[in-house]
Amino acid sequence: MTYKLVIPGAPVGKERARISPYCVYTPAKTKNYETLVQELFLSAHGFPMLNGEISAHIKAFYGLNKADYGKYGLSARGRKKLSGEIRPTKKPDADNIAKILLDSLNSIAYKDDSQVVRLVVEKHYSEQPRVELEIAKLEDI
């Protein structure tokens, strides 16, 4: 069985832990995004707890900016972005997007993200920024 999830909004990457004089802590932006992913996944799928080897496919869709629109709609550059001729080479990095998603589903979709043995991360442009995640047992693919 394949579990699919769409997280609305711009892609977010995992931020490094911060160190204060008194403790080490996870930045609020990272905590909030992980909570969002957990809540969306639980409301859609519950606790599937996949065992064994897992495959994950992540598609991060970045929004267009004002420069991609001309006086009469999309500019030539904007059309190239939507068609896939131009792909995002900006932050957050693909590995940080994967890290925040996979970490957030620990103990919910699987025991630990170390079970993920196949990972594909793609970056695209879209007029609706979002992140799409598909996870499945490797044997089910």
Secondary structure, DSSP 8 states (H G I E B T S, - for coil): -EEEEEEESS-------EE-SS-EE--HHHHHHHHHHHHHHHHHH----B-S-EEEEEEEEE---GGGEETTEE-HHHHHHHHTSS----SS-HHHHHHHHHHHTBTTTBS-GGGEEEEEEEEEE-SS-EEEEEEEEGGG-
